Amino acid sequence: MPKPTHVIPAVALSLCASLLMAEEQLVFTPPEGFSLAFESSTPELSISEYTPSGALDADWTRLVTRTTAPGKAGLPAELVAEQIANTVAANCPGAGVQMVASGLQNNYGVAVFFTQCPNSPLGEGIPETAAIKVLVGAQASYTVQYAWRGPFTREQVLEHTLWLRGQLLCDTKRPGSPCPTP
């Protein structure tokens, strides 16, 4: 049986059962009101996307994405963030990237940054901004992203940054990286 790599409290799987079976895991909670809209998994990448409506359509305005990439385990979080930023820049002329913080959270490498695409090719020219957190563990690297299209306020940026802070890696068997208790 594969070990869970994330914990979603809204899912029927209880936190206690997950913690007993798991080792390294991403503790992830979608923002209130968001539901799973898309999920895909290959050996190289697992991705889950959440929207307020639970449907992923071309004109979304808010989107939360969670990824797991086993092939990027152990890399510096800043390097993974740079790779993502380079991908954004290659796909969006005029894109901007702002590194917010990097360091350790719960003894795992993390990097937090914003990307801004002034004319999103997927959003028919609408500006798209994303707050992204990279978390790198021994088993995989993970990203959690809150993206929105159109204008945004300072309050939204603060809200999304605070939400990102609550997403973390933990390990039931690694001293110094405890998982939250229910």
Salt bridges, closest charged atoms under 4 A:
GLU23 OE2 - LYS3 NZ 3.14
GLU23 OE2 - LYS173 NZ 3.42
GLU39 OE2 - ARG66 NH2 3.99
GLU128 OE1 - ARG149 NE 3.16
